[in-house]
């Protein structure tokens, strides 16, 4: 499964201002930016992003995933400080 396929699953399932998917071997790094994450716990944020991918995780298509969820303001700060 390539990055665009993962992004398409997420785009179809959740509303997001921005979705970035990067792949390094079998590991996927997913960044989702949207203000829906404001006030949500980290666990709830990750559950929101994991849910649409669960079928692919369970069948072994997706193995290692790192998820980072940001509000618009948090993402702006992240890009300033971490390029």
mmCIF file of the N, C-alpha and C atoms, coordinates in Angstrom:
data_MODEL
# 
_entry.id   MODEL 
# 
loop_
_atom_site.group_PDB 
_atom_site.id 
_atom_site.type_symbol 
_atom_site.label_atom_id 
_atom_site.label_alt_id 
_atom_site.label_comp_id 
_atom_site.label_asym_id 
_atom_site.label_entity_id 
_atom_site.label_seq_id 
_atom_site.pdbx_PDB_ins_code 
_atom_site.Cartn_x 
_atom_site.Cartn_y 
_atom_site.Cartn_z 
_atom_site.occupancy 
_atom_site.B_iso_or_equiv 
_atom_site.pdbx_formal_charge 
_atom_site.auth_seq_id 
_atom_site.auth_comp_id 
_atom_site.auth_asym_id 
_atom_site.auth_atom_id 
_atom_site.pdbx_PDB_model_num 
ATOM 1   N N  . UNK A 1 1  ? 0.848   -1.168 0.000  1.00 0.00 ? 1  UNK A N  1 
ATOM 2   C CA . UNK A 1 1  ? 0.000   0.000  0.000  1.00 0.00 ? 1  UNK A CA 1 
ATOM 3   C C  . UNK A 1 1  ? 0.896   1.234  0.000  1.00 0.00 ? 1  UNK A C  1 
ATOM 4   N N  . UNK A 1 2  ? 0.610   2.172  -0.909 1.00 0.00 ? 2  UNK A N  1 
ATOM 5   C CA . UNK A 1 2  ? 1.457   3.363  -0.970 1.00 0.00 ? 2  UNK A CA 1 
ATOM 6   C C  . UNK A 1 2  ? 0.824   4.536  -0.215 1.00 0.00 ? 2  UNK A C  1 
ATOM 7   N N  . UNK A 1 3  ? 1.576   5.603  -0.109 1.00 0.00 ? 3  UNK A N  1 
ATOM 8   C CA . UNK A 1 3  ? 1.159   6.778  0.663  1.00 0.00 ? 3  UNK A CA 1 
ATOM 9   C C  . UNK A 1 3  ? -0.155  7.367  0.156  1.00 0.00 ? 3  UNK A C  1 
ATOM 10  N N  . UNK A 1 4  ? -0.314  7.414  -1.153 1.00 0.00 ? 4  UNK A N  1 
ATOM 11  C CA . UNK A 1 4  ? -1.534  7.996  -1.726 1.00 0.00 ? 4  UNK A CA 1 
ATOM 12  C C  . UNK A 1 4  ? -2.766  7.171  -1.382 1.00 0.00 ? 4  UNK A C  1 
ATOM 13  N N  . UNK A 1 5  ? -2.621  5.860  -1.306 1.00 0.00 ? 5  UNK A N  1 
ATOM 14  C CA . UNK A 1 5  ? -3.745  5.001  -0.929 1.00 0.00 ? 5  UNK A CA 1 
ATOM 15  C C  . UNK A 1 5  ? -4.139  5.229  0.526  1.00 0.00 ? 5  UNK A C  1 
ATOM 16  N N  . UNK A 1 6  ? -3.153  5.348  1.402  1.00 0.00 ? 6  UNK A N  1 
ATOM 17  C CA . UNK A 1 6  ? -3.425  5.622  2.813  1.00 0.00 ? 6  UNK A CA 1 
ATOM 18  C C  . UNK A 1 6  ? -4.101  6.982  2.945  1.00 0.00 ? 6  UNK A C  1 
ATOM 19  N N  . UNK A 1 7  ? -3.575  7.965  2.245  1.00 0.00 ? 7  UNK A N  1 
ATOM 20  C CA . UNK A 1 7  ? -4.148  9.312  2.286  1.00 0.00 ? 7  UNK A CA 1 
ATOM 21  C C  . UNK A 1 7  ? -5.588  9.306  1.773  1.00 0.00 ? 7  UNK A C  1 
ATOM 22  N N  . UNK A 1 8  ? -5.866  8.544  0.724  1.00 0.00 ? 8  UNK A N  1 
ATOM 23  C CA . UNK A 1 8  ? -7.220  8.469  0.167  1.00 0.00 ? 8  UNK A CA 1 
ATOM 24  C C  . UNK A 1 8  ? -8.203  7.879  1.176  1.00 0.00 ? 8  UNK A C  1 
ATOM 25  N N  . UNK A 1 9  ? -7.788  6.846  1.894  1.00 0.00 ? 9  UNK A N  1 
ATOM 26  C CA . UNK A 1 9  ? -8.649  6.248  2.923  1.00 0.00 ? 9  UNK A CA 1 
ATOM 27  C C  . UNK A 1 9  ? -8.985  7.286  3.983  1.00 0.00 ? 9  UNK A C  1 
ATOM 28  N N  . UNK A 1 10 ? -7.969  8.011  4.434  1.00 0.00 ? 10 UNK A N  1 
ATOM 29  C CA . UNK A 1 10 ? -8.184  9.024  5.468  1.00 0.00 ? 10 UNK A CA 1 
ATOM 30  C C  . UNK A 1 10 ? -9.038  10.178 4.955  1.00 0.00 ? 10 UNK A C  1 
ATOM 31  N N  . UNK A 1 11 ? -8.766  10.635 3.742  1.00 0.00 ? 11 UNK A N  1 
ATOM 32  C CA . UNK A 1 11 ? -9.510  11.753 3.158  1.00 0.00 ? 11 UNK A CA 1 
ATOM 33  C C  . UNK A 1 11 ? -10.987 11.409 3.003  1.00 0.00 ? 11 UNK A C  1 
ATOM 34  N N  . UNK A 1 12 ? -11.280 10.169 2.637  1.00 0.00 ? 12 UNK A N  1 
ATOM 35  C CA . UNK A 1 12 ? -12.671 9.737  2.484  1.00 0.00 ? 12 UNK A CA 1 
ATOM 36  C C  . UNK A 1 12 ? -13.395 9.632  3.823  1.00 0.00 ? 12 UNK A C  1 
ATOM 37  N N  . UNK A 1 13 ? -12.649 9.355  4.891  1.00 0.00 ? 13 UNK A N  1 
ATOM 38  C CA . UNK A 1 13 ? -13.271 9.048  6.178  1.00 0.00 ? 13 UNK A CA 1 
ATOM 39  C C  . UNK A 1 13 ? -13.330 10.213 7.162  1.00 0.00 ? 13 UNK A C  1 
ATOM 40  N N  . UNK A 1 14 ? -12.353 11.105 7.115  1.00 0.00 ? 14 UNK A N  1 
ATOM 41  C CA . UNK A 1 14 ? -12.332 12.192 8.101  1.00 0.00 ? 14 UNK A CA 1 
ATOM 42  C C  . UNK A 1 14 ? -12.138 13.541 7.417  1.00 0.00 ? 14 UNK A C  1 
ATOM 43  N N  . UNK A 1 15 ? -12.688 14.550 8.046  1.00 0.00 ? 15 UNK A N  1 
ATOM 44  C CA . UNK A 1 15 ? -12.501 15.913 7.569  1.00 0.00 ? 15 UNK A CA 1 
ATOM 45  C C  . UNK A 1 15 ? -11.172 16.410 8.120  1.00 0.00 ? 15 UNK A C  1 
ATOM 46  N N  . UNK A 1 16 ? -10.333 16.939 7.259  1.00 0.00 ? 16 UNK A N  1 
ATOM 47  C CA . UNK A 1 16 ? -9.043  17.449 7.713  1.00 0.00 ? 16 UNK A CA 1 
ATOM 48  C C  . UNK A 1 16 ? -8.593  18.576 6.805  1.00 0.00 ? 16 UNK A C  1 
ATOM 49  N N  . UNK A 1 17 ? -7.955  19.549 7.424  1.00 0.00 ? 17 UNK A N  1 
ATOM 50  C CA . UNK A 1 17 ? -7.382  20.668 6.672  1.00 0.00 ? 17 UNK A CA 1 
ATOM 51  C C  . UNK A 1 17 ? -6.195  20.198 5.837  1.00 0.00 ? 17 UNK A C  1 
ATOM 52  N N  . UNK A 1 18 ? -5.428  19.278 6.423  1.00 0.00 ? 18 UNK A N  1 
ATOM 53  C CA . UNK A 1 18 ? -4.237  18.764 5.731  1.00 0.00 ? 18 UNK A CA 1 
ATOM 54  C C  . UNK A 1 18 ? -3.945  17.351 6.219  1.00 0.00 ? 18 UNK A C  1 
ATOM 55  N N  . UNK A 1 19 ? -3.563  16.484 5.298  1.00 0.00 ? 19 UNK A N  1 
ATOM 56  C CA . UNK A 1 19 ? -3.139  15.123 5.633  1.00 0.00 ? 19 UNK A CA 1 
ATOM 57  C C  . UNK A 1 19 ? -1.824  14.867 4.904  1.00 0.00 ? 19 UNK A C  1 
ATOM 58  N N  . UNK A 1 20 ? -0.812  14.462 5.671  1.00 0.00 ? 20 UNK A N  1 
ATOM 59  C CA . UNK A 1 20 ? 0.497   14.154 5.102  1.00 0.00 ? 20 UNK A CA 1 
ATOM 60  C C  . UNK A 1 20 ? 0.820   12.705 5.465  1.00 0.00 ? 20 UNK A C  1 
ATOM 61  N N  . UNK A 1 21 ? 1.179   11.912 4.466  1.00 0.00 ? 21 UNK A N  1 
ATOM 62  C CA . UNK A 1 21 ? 1.565   10.520 4.706  1.00 0.00 ? 21 UNK A CA 1 
ATOM 63  C C  . UNK A 1 21 ? 2.940   10.303 4.087  1.00 0.00 ? 21 UNK A C  1 
ATOM 64  N N  . UNK A 1 22 ? 3.858   9.817  4.909  1.00 0.00 ? 22 UNK A N  1 
ATOM 65  C CA . UNK A 1 22 ? 5.202   9.482  4.431  1.00 0.00 ? 22 UNK A CA 1 
ATOM 66  C C  . UNK A 1 22 ? 5.477   8.028  4.771  1.00 0.00 ? 22 UNK A C  1 
ATOM 67  N N  . UNK A 1 23 ? 6.210   7.368  3.902  1.00 0.00 ? 23 UNK A N  1 
ATOM 68  C CA . UNK A 1 23 ? 6.515   5.954  4.090  1.00 0.00 ? 23 UNK A CA 1 
ATOM 69  C C  . UNK A 1 23 ? 8.019   5.744  4.104  1.00 0.00 ? 23 UNK A C  1 
ATOM 70  N N  . UNK A 1 24 ? 8.468   4.972  5.087  1.00 0.00 ? 24 UNK A N  1 
ATOM 71  C CA . UNK A 1 24 ? 9.866   4.556  5.169  1.00 0.00 ? 24 UNK A CA 1 
ATOM 72  C C  . UNK A 1 24 ? 9.856   3.043  5.333  1.00 0.00 ? 24 UNK A C  1 
ATOM 73  N N  . UNK A 1 25 ? 10.008  2.329  4.239  1.00 0.00 ? 25 UNK A N  1 
ATOM 74  C CA . UNK A 1 25 ? 9.906   0.871  4.289  1.00 0.00 ? 25 UNK A CA 1 
ATOM 75  C C  . UNK A 1 25 ? 8.480   0.465  4.616  1.00 0.00 ? 25 UNK A C  1 
ATOM 76  N N  . UNK A 1 26 ? 8.312   -0.257 5.731  1.00 0.00 ? 26 UNK A N  1 
ATOM 77  C CA . UNK A 1 26 ? 6.972   -0.677 6.143  1.00 0.00 ? 26 UNK A CA 1 
ATOM 78  C C  . UNK A 1 26 ? 6.365   0.256  7.181  1.00 0.00 ? 26 UNK A C  1 
ATOM 79  N N  . UNK A 1 27 ? 7.059   1.339  7.488  1.00 0.00 ? 27 UNK A N  1 
ATOM 80  C CA . UNK A 1 27 ? 6.596   2.285  8.505  1.00 0.00 ? 27 UNK A CA 1 
ATOM 81  C C  . UNK A 1 27 ? 5.963   3.506  7.841  1.00 0.00 ? 27 UNK A C  1 
ATOM 82  N N  . UNK A 1 28 ? 4.771   3.864  8.306  1.00 0.00 ? 28 UNK A N  1 
ATOM 83  C CA . UNK A 1 28 ? 4.075   5.040  7.793  1.00 0.00 ? 28 UNK A CA 1 
ATOM 84  C C  . UNK A 1 28 ? 4.031   6.111  8.872  1.00 0.00 ? 28 UNK A C  1 
ATOM 85  N N  . UNK A 1 29 ? 4.334   7.337  8.478  1.00 0.00 ? 29 UNK A N  1 
ATOM 86  C CA . UNK A 1 29 ? 4.197   8.493  9.362  1.00 0.00 ? 29 UNK A CA 1 
ATOM 87  C C  . UNK A 1 29 ? 3.041   9.322  8.825  1.00 0.00 ? 29 UNK A C  1 
ATOM 88  N N  . UNK A 1 30 ? 2.052   9.535  9.674  1.00 0.00 ? 30 UNK A N  1 
ATOM 89  C CA . UNK A 1 30 ? 0.842   10.238 9.262  1.00 0.00 ? 30 UNK A CA 1 
ATOM 90  C C  . UNK A 1 30 ? 0.675   11.487 10.112 1.00 0.00 ? 30 UNK A C  1 
ATOM 91  N N  . UNK A 1 31 ? 0.484   12.610 9.437  1.00 0.00 ? 31 UNK A N  1 
ATOM 92  C CA . UNK A 1 31 ? 0.189   13.875 10.108 1.00 0.00 ? 31 UNK A CA 1 
ATOM 93  C C  . UNK A 1 31 ? -1.177  14.330 9.623  1.00 0.00 ? 31 UNK A C  1 
ATOM 94  N N  . UNK A 1 32 ? -2.057  14.627 10.570 1.00 0.00 ? 32 UNK A N  1 
ATOM 95  C CA . UNK A 1 32 ? -3.387  15.122 10.232 1.00 0.00 ? 32 UNK A CA 1 
ATOM 96  C C  . UNK A 1 32 ? -3.583  16.446 10.954 1.00 0.00 ? 32 UNK A C  1 
ATOM 97  N N  . UNK A 1 33 ? -3.996  17.457 10.200 1.00 0.00 ? 33 UNK A N  1 
ATOM 98  C CA . UNK A 1 33 ? -4.189  18.797 10.747 1.00 0.00 ? 33 UNK A CA 1 
ATOM 99  C C  . UNK A 1 33 ? -5.652  19.184 10.594 1.00 0.00 ? 33 UNK A C  1 
ATOM 100 N N  . UNK A 1 34 ? -6.288  19.517 11.707 1.00 0.00 ? 34 UNK A N  1 
ATOM 101 C CA . UNK A 1 34 ? -7.652  20.027 11.667 1.00 0.00 ? 34 UNK A CA 1 
ATOM 102 C C  . UNK A 1 34 ? -8.028  20.535 13.052 1.00 0.00 ? 34 UNK A C  1 
ATOM 103 N N  . UNK A 1 35 ? -8.878  21.540 13.077 1.00 0.00 ? 35 UNK A N  1 
ATOM 104 C CA . UNK A 1 35 ? -9.279  22.112 14.356 1.00 0.00 ? 35 UNK A CA 1 
ATOM 105 C C  . UNK A 1 35 ? -10.238 21.219 15.137 1.00 0.00 ? 35 UNK A C  1 
ATOM 106 N N  . UNK A 1 36 ? -10.707 20.121 14.542 1.00 0.00 ? 36 UNK A N  1 
ATOM 107 C CA . UNK A 1 36 ? -11.530 19.172 15.292 1.00 0.00 ? 36 UNK A CA 1 
ATOM 108 C C  . UNK A 1 36 ? -10.747 18.561 16.456 1.00 0.00 ? 36 UNK A C  1 
ATOM 109 N N  . UNK A 1 37 ? -9.420  18.610 16.394 1.00 0.00 ? 37 UNK A N  1 
ATOM 110 C CA . UNK A 1 37 ? -8.585  18.037 17.441 1.00 0.00 ? 37 UNK A CA 1 
ATOM 111 C C  . UNK A 1 37 ? -8.442  18.954 18.657 1.00 0.00 ? 37 UNK A C  1 
ATOM 112 N N  . UNK A 1 38 ? -8.904  20.187 18.542 1.00 0.00 ? 38 UNK A N  1 
ATOM 113 C CA . UNK A 1 38 ? -8.812  21.142 19.650 1.00 0.00 ? 38 UNK A CA 1 
ATOM 114 C C  . UNK A 1 38 ? -9.591  20.611 20.851 1.00 0.00 ? 38 UNK A C  1 
ATOM 115 N N  . UNK A 1 39 ? -8.925  20.480 21.975 1.00 0.00 ? 39 UNK A N  1 
ATOM 116 C CA . UNK A 1 39 ? -9.556  20.018 23.203 1.00 0.00 ? 39 UNK A CA 1 
ATOM 117 C C  . UNK A 1 39 ? -9.672  18.501 23.317 1.00 0.00 ? 39 UNK A C  1 
ATOM 118 N N  . UNK A 1 40 ? -9.281  17.775 22.292 1.00 0.00 ? 40 UNK A N  1 
ATOM 119 C CA . UNK A 1 40 ? -9.324  16.308 22.304 1.00 0.00 ? 40 UNK A CA 1 
ATOM 120 C C  . UNK A 1 40 ? -8.065  15.769 22.967 1.00 0.00 ? 40 UNK A C  1 
ATOM 121 N N  . UNK A 1 41 ? -8.201  14.697 23.714 1.00 0.00 ? 41 UNK A N  1 
ATOM 122 C CA . UNK A 1 41 ? -7.010  14.058 24.286 1.00 0.00 ? 41 UNK A CA 1 
ATOM 123 C C  . UNK A 1 41 ? -6.184  13.444 23.154 1.00 0.00 ? 41 UNK A C  1 
ATOM 124 N N  . UNK A 1 42 ? -4.909  13.212 23.418 1.00 0.00 ? 42 UNK A N  1 
ATOM 125 C CA . UNK A 1 42 ? -4.032  12.588 22.415 1.00 0.00 ? 42 UNK A CA 1 
ATOM 126 C C  . UNK A 1 42 ? -4.586  11.219 21.991 1.00 0.00 ? 42 UNK A C  1 
ATOM 127 N N  . UNK A 1 43 ? -5.101  10.481 22.975 1.00 0.00 ? 43 UNK A N  1 
ATOM 128 C CA . UNK A 1 43 ? -5.653  9.157  22.681 1.00 0.00 ? 43 UNK A CA 1 
ATOM 129 C C  . UNK A 1 43 ? -6.834  9.278  21.722 1.00 0.00 ? 43 UNK A C  1 
ATOM 130 N N  . UNK A 1 44 ? -7.745  10.200 21.986 1.00 0.00 ? 44 UNK A N  1 
ATOM 131 C CA . UNK A 1 44 ? -8.918  10.389 21.130 1.00 0.00 ? 44 UNK A CA 1 
ATOM 132 C C  . UNK A 1 44 ? -8.495  10.849 19.732 1.00 0.00 ? 44 UNK A C  1 
ATOM 133 N N  . UNK A 1 45 ? -7.489  11.721 19.656 1.00 0.00 ? 45 UNK A N  1 
ATOM 134 C CA . UNK A 1 45 ? -6.978  12.163 18.355 1.00 0.00 ? 45 UNK A CA 1 
ATOM 135 C C  . UNK A 1 45 ? -6.484  10.963 17.549 1.00 0.00 ? 45 UNK A C  1 
ATOM 136 N N  . UNK A 1 46 ? -5.688  10.112 18.194 1.00 0.00 ? 46 UNK A N  1 
ATOM 137 C CA . UNK A 1 46 ? -5.140  8.948  17.494 1.00 0.00 ? 46 UNK A CA 1 
ATOM 138 C C  . UNK A 1 46 ? -6.237  7.967  17.104 1.00 0.00 ? 46 UNK A C  1 
ATOM 139 N N  . UNK A 1 47 ? -7.225  7.785  17.981 1.00 0.00 ? 47 UNK A N  1 
ATOM 140 C CA . UNK A 1 47 ? -8.339  6.890  17.657 1.00 0.00 ? 47 UNK A CA 1 
ATOM 141 C C  . UNK A 1 47 ? -9.097  7.389  16.432 1.00 0.00 ? 47 UNK A C  1 
ATOM 142 N N  . UNK A 1 48 ? -9.256  8.705  16.333 1.00 0.00 ? 48 UNK A N  1 
ATOM 143 C CA . UNK A 1 48 ? -9.959  9.305  15.199 1.00 0.00 ? 48 UNK A CA 1 
ATOM 144 C C  . UNK A 1 48 ? -9.248  8.987  13.888 1.00 0.00 ? 48 UNK A C  1 
ATOM 145 N N  . UNK A 1 49 ? -7.930  9.018  13.910 1.00 0.00 ? 49 UNK A N  1 
ATOM 146 C CA . UNK A 1 49 ? -7.151  8.760  12.697 1.00 0.00 ? 49 UNK A CA 1 
ATOM 147 C C  . UNK A 1 49 ? -6.992  7.253  12.444 1.00 0.00 ? 49 UNK A C  1 
ATOM 148 N N  . UNK A 1 50 ? -6.829  6.470  13.501 1.00 0.00 ? 50 UNK A N  1 
ATOM 149 C CA . UNK A 1 50 ? -6.681  5.019  13.352 1.00 0.00 ? 50 UNK A CA 1 
ATOM 150 C C  . UNK A 1 50 ? -7.940  4.346  12.809 1.00 0.00 ? 50 UNK A C  1 
ATOM 151 N N  . UNK A 1 51 ? -9.113  4.815  13.234 1.00 0.00 ? 51 UNK A N  1 
ATOM 152 C CA . UNK A 1 51 ? -10.375 4.129  12.925 1.00 0.00 ? 51 UNK A CA 1 
ATOM 153 C C  . UNK A 1 51 ? -10.543 3.776  11.444 1.00 0.00 ? 51 UNK A C  1 
ATOM 154 N N  . UNK A 1 52 ? -10.358 4.725  10.517 1.00 0.00 ? 52 UNK A N  1 
ATOM 155 C CA . UNK A 1 52 ? -10.540 4.370  9.110  1.00 0.00 ? 52 UNK A CA 1 
ATOM 156 C C  . UNK A 1 52 ? -9.485  3.395  8.572  1.00 0.00 ? 52 UNK A C  1 
ATOM 157 N N  . UNK A 1 53 ? -8.367  3.275  9.277  1.00 0.00 ? 53 UNK A N  1 
ATOM 158 C CA . UNK A 1 53 ? -7.274  2.404  8.829  1.00 0.00 ? 53 UNK A CA 1 
ATOM 159 C C  . UNK A 1 53 ? -7.319  1.018  9.468  1.00 0.00 ? 53 UNK A C  1 
ATOM 160 N N  . UNK A 1 54 ? -8.241  0.827  10.407 1.00 0.00 ? 54 UNK A N  1 
ATOM 161 C CA . UNK A 1 54 ? -8.250  -0.391 11.217 1.00 0.00 ? 54 UNK A CA 1 
ATOM 162 C C  . UNK A 1 54 ? -8.331  -1.674 10.385 1.00 0.00 ? 54 UNK A C  1 
ATOM 163 N N  . UNK A 1 55 ? -9.131  -1.684 9.340  1.00 0.00 ? 55 UNK A N  1 
ATOM 164 C CA . UNK A 1 55 ? -9.246  -2.884 8.505  1.00 0.00 ? 55 UNK A CA 1 
ATOM 165 C C  . UNK A 1 55 ? -7.894  -3.251 7.895  1.00 0.00 ? 55 UNK A C  1 
ATOM 166 N N  . UNK A 1 56 ? -7.164  -2.250 7.417  1.00 0.00 ? 56 UNK A N  1 
ATOM 167 C CA . UNK A 1 56 ? -5.854  -2.489 6.795  1.00 0.00 ? 56 UNK A CA 1 
ATOM 168 C C  . UNK A 1 56 ? -4.807  -2.889 7.831  1.00 0.00 ? 56 UNK A C  1 
ATOM 169 N N  . UNK A 1 57 ? -4.958  -2.399 9.055  1.00 0.00 ? 57 UNK A N  1 
ATOM 170 C CA . UNK A 1 57 ? -4.050  -2.786 10.136 1.00 0.00 ? 57 UNK A CA 1 
ATOM 171 C C  . UNK A 1 57 ? -4.317  -4.239 10.519 1.00 0.00 ? 57 UNK A C  1 
ATOM 172 N N  . UNK A 1 58 ? -5.592  -4.589 10.659 1.00 0.00 ? 58 UNK A N  1 
ATOM 173 C CA . UNK A 1 58 ? -5.951  -5.945 11.075 1.00 0.00 ? 58 UNK A CA 1 
ATOM 174 C C  . UNK A 1 58 ? -5.577  -7.002 10.046 1.00 0.00 ? 58 UNK A C  1 
ATOM 175 N N  . UNK A 1 59 ? -5.680  -6.661 8.756  1.00 0.00 ? 59 UNK A N  1 
ATOM 176 C CA . UNK A 1 59 ? -5.337  -7.673 7.746  1.00 0.00 ? 59 UNK A CA 1 
ATOM 177 C C  . UNK A 1 59 ? -3.839  -7.682 7.407  1.00 0.00 ? 59 UNK A C  1 
ATOM 178 N N  . UNK A 1 60 ? -3.065  -6.816 8.080  1.00 0.00 ? 60 UNK A N  1 
ATOM 179 C CA . UNK A 1 60 ? -1.615  -6.814 7.909  1.00 0.00 ? 60 UNK A CA 1 
ATOM 180 C C  . UNK A 1 60 ? -1.098  -5.963 6.761  1.00 0.00 ? 60 UNK A C  1 
ATOM 181 N N  . UNK A 1 61 ? -2.012  -5.305 6.034  1.00 0.00 ? 61 UNK A N  1 
ATOM 182 C CA . UNK A 1 61 ? -1.586  -4.437 4.936  1.00 0.00 ? 61 UNK A CA 1 
ATOM 183 C C  . UNK A 1 61 ? -0.756  -3.276 5.465  1.00 0.00 ? 61 UNK A C  1 
ATOM 184 N N  . UNK A 1 62 ? -1.193  -2.716 6.589  1.00 0.00 ? 62 UNK A N  1 
ATOM 185 C CA . UNK A 1 62 ? -0.435  -1.660 7.274  1.00 0.00 ? 62 UNK A CA 1 
ATOM 186 C C  . UNK A 1 62 ? 0.128   -2.261 8.548  1.00 0.00 ? 62 UNK A C  1 
ATOM 187 N N  . UNK A 1 63 ? 1.390   -1.984 8.802  1.00 0.00 ? 63 UNK A N  1 
ATOM 188 C CA . UNK A 1 63 ? 2.017   -2.592 9.976  1.00 0.00 ? 63 UNK A CA 1 
ATOM 189 C C  . UNK A 1 63 ? 2.388   -1.535 11.016 1.00 0.00 ? 63 UNK A C  1 
ATOM 190 N N  . UNK A 1 64 ? 3.392   -0.772 10.755 1.00 0.00 ? 64 UNK A N  1 
ATOM 191 C CA . UNK A 1 64 ? 3.880   0.215  11.723 1.00 0.00 ? 64 UNK A CA 1 
ATOM 192 C C  . UNK A 1 64 ? 3.407   1.607  11.314 1.00 0.00 ? 64 UNK A C  1 
ATOM 193 N N  . UNK A 1 65 ? 2.709   2.265  12.238 1.00 0.00 ? 65 UNK A N  1 
ATOM 194 C CA . UNK A 1 65 ? 2.150   3.586  11.948 1.00 0.00 ? 65 UNK A CA 1 
ATOM 195 C C  . UNK A 1 65 ? 2.452   4.530  13.100 1.00 0.00 ? 65 UNK A C  1 
ATOM 196 N N  . UNK A 1 66 ? 2.892   5.727  12.757 1.00 0.00 ? 66 UNK A N  1 
ATOM 197 C CA . UNK A 1 66 ? 3.033   6.806  13.728 1.00 0.00 ? 66 UNK A CA 1 
ATOM 198 C C  . UNK A 1 66 ? 2.065   7.899  13.313 1.00 0.00 ? 66 UNK A C  1 
ATOM 199 N N  . UNK A 1 67 ? 1.250   8.338  14.267 1.00 0.00 ? 67 UNK A N  1 
ATOM 200 C CA . UNK A 1 67 ? 0.256   9.369  13.967 1.00 0.00 ? 67 UNK A CA 1 
ATOM 201 C C  . UNK A 1 67 ? 0.526   10.596 14.819 1.00 0.00 ? 67 UNK A C  1 
ATOM 202 N N  . UNK A 1 68 ? 0.517   11.746 14.159 1.00 0.00 ? 68 UNK A N  1 
ATOM 203 C CA . UNK A 1 68 ? 0.573   13.024 14.863 1.00 0.00 ? 68 UNK A CA 1 
ATOM 204 C C  . UNK A 1 68 ? -0.615  13.845 14.389 1.00 0.00 ? 68 UNK A C  1 
ATOM 205 N N  . UNK A 1 69 ? -1.392  14.325 15.337 1.00 0.00 ? 69 UNK A N  1 
ATOM 206 C CA . UNK A 1 69 ? -2.560  15.140 15.014 1.00 0.00 ? 69 UNK A CA 1 
ATOM 207 C C  . UNK A 1 69 ? -2.355  16.529 15.605 1.00 0.00 ? 69 UNK A C  1 
ATOM 208 N N  . UNK A 1 70 ? -2.657  17.544 14.813 1.00 0.00 ? 70 UNK A N  1 
ATOM 209 C CA . UNK A 1 70 ? -2.448  18.928 15.217 1.00 0.00 ? 70 UNK A CA 1 
ATOM 210 C C  . UNK A 1 70 ? -3.676  19.769 14.888 1.00 0.00 ? 70 UNK A C  1 
ATOM 211 N N  . UNK A 1 71 ? -3.896  20.809 15.689 1.00 0.00 ? 71 UNK A N  1 
ATOM 212 C CA . UNK A 1 71 ? -4.822  21.856 15.274 1.00 0.00 ? 71 UNK A CA 1 
ATOM 213 C C  . UNK A 1 71 ? -4.052  22.746 14.299 1.00 0.00 ? 71 UNK A C  1 
ATOM 214 N N  . UNK A 1 72 ? -4.748  23.654 13.645 1.00 0.00 ? 72 UNK A N  1 
ATOM 215 C CA . UNK A 1 72 ? -4.076  24.564 12.698 1.00 0.00 ? 72 UNK A CA 1 
ATOM 216 C C  . UNK A 1 72 ? -2.977  25.366 13.384 1.00 0.00 ? 72 UNK A C  1 
ATOM 217 N N  . UNK A 1 73 ? -3.281  25.895 14.569 1.00 0.00 ? 73 UNK A N  1 
ATOM 218 C CA . UNK A 1 73 ? -2.303  26.708 15.301 1.00 0.00 ? 73 UNK A CA 1 
ATOM 219 C C  . UNK A 1 73 ? -1.099  25.868 15.727 1.00 0.00 ? 73 UNK A C  1 
ATOM 220 N N  . UNK A 1 74 ? -1.354  24.653 16.206 1.00 0.00 ? 74 UNK A N  1 
ATOM 221 C CA . UNK A 1 74 ? -0.260  23.770 16.614 1.00 0.00 ? 74 UNK A CA 1 
ATOM 222 C C  . UNK A 1 74 ? 0.624   23.406 15.421 1.00 0.00 ? 74 UNK A C  1 
ATOM 223 N N  . UNK A 1 75 ? 0.012   23.159 14.267 1.00 0.00 ? 75 UNK A N  1 
ATOM 224 C CA . UNK A 1 75 ? 0.753   22.796 13.062 1.00 0.00 ? 75 UNK A CA 1 
ATOM 225 C C  . UNK A 1 75 ? 1.627   23.957 12.601 1.00 0.00 ? 75 UNK A C  1 
ATOM 226 N N  . UNK A 1 76 ? 1.083   25.160 12.689 1.00 0.00 ? 76 UNK A N  1 
ATOM 227 C CA . UNK A 1 76 ? 1.848   26.347 12.305 1.00 0.00 ? 76 UNK A CA 1 
ATOM 228 C C  . UNK A 1 76 ? 3.104   26.460 13.179 1.00 0.00 ? 76 UNK A C  1 
ATOM 229 N N  . UNK A 1 77 ? 2.943   26.269 14.503 1.00 0.00 ? 77 UNK A N  1 
ATOM 230 C CA . UNK A 1 77 ? 4.091   26.317 15.420 1.00 0.00 ? 77 UNK A CA 1 
ATOM 231 C C  . UNK A 1 77 ? 5.075   25.186 15.125 1.00 0.00 ? 77 UNK A C  1 
ATOM 232 N N  . UNK A 1 78 ? 4.559   23.999 14.871 1.00 0.00 ? 78 UNK A N  1 
ATOM 233 C CA . UNK A 1 78 ? 5.409   22.838 14.576 1.00 0.00 ? 78 UNK A CA 1 
ATOM 234 C C  . UNK A 1 78 ? 6.282   23.102 13.354 1.00 0.00 ? 78 UNK A C  1 
ATOM 235 N N  . UNK A 1 79 ? 5.698   23.666 12.319 1.00 0.00 ? 79 UNK A N  1 
ATOM 236 C CA . UNK A 1 79 ? 6.456   23.954 11.096 1.00 0.00 ? 79 UNK A CA 1 
ATOM 237 C C  . UNK A 1 79 ? 7.504   25.035 11.332 1.00 0.00 ? 79 UNK A C  1 
ATOM 238 N N  . UNK A 1 80 ? 7.199   26.006 12.170 1.00 0.00 ? 80 UNK A N  1 
ATOM 239 C CA . UNK A 1 80 ? 8.163   27.071 12.467 1.00 0.00 ? 80 UNK A CA 1 
ATOM 240 C C  . UNK A 1 80 ? 9.363   26.498 13.224 1.00 0.00 ? 80 UNK A C  1 
ATOM 241 N N  . UNK A 1 81 ? 9.083   25.676 14.250 1.00 0.00 ? 81 UNK A N  1 
ATOM 242 C CA . UNK A 1 81 ? 10.157  25.183 15.103 1.00 0.00 ? 81 UNK A CA 1 
ATOM 243 C C  . UNK A 1 81 ? 10.887  23.967 14.547 1.00 0.00 ? 81 UNK A C  1 
ATOM 244 N N  . UNK A 1 82 ? 10.218  23.173 13.741 1.00 0.00 ? 82 UNK A N  1 
ATOM 245 C CA . UNK A 1 82 ? 10.834  21.932 13.254 1.00 0.00 ? 82 UNK A CA 1 
ATOM 246 C C  . UNK A 1 82 ? 10.964  21.863 11.739 1.00 0.00 ? 82 UNK A C  1 
ATOM 247 N N  . UNK A 1 83 ? 10.679  22.968 11.093 1.00 0.00 ? 83 UNK A N  1 
ATOM 248 C CA . UNK A 1 83 ? 10.851  23.047 9.651  1.00 0.00 ? 83 UNK A CA 1 
ATOM 249 C C  . UNK A 1 83 ? 9.946   22.126 8.939  1.00 0.00 ? 83 UNK A C  1 
# 
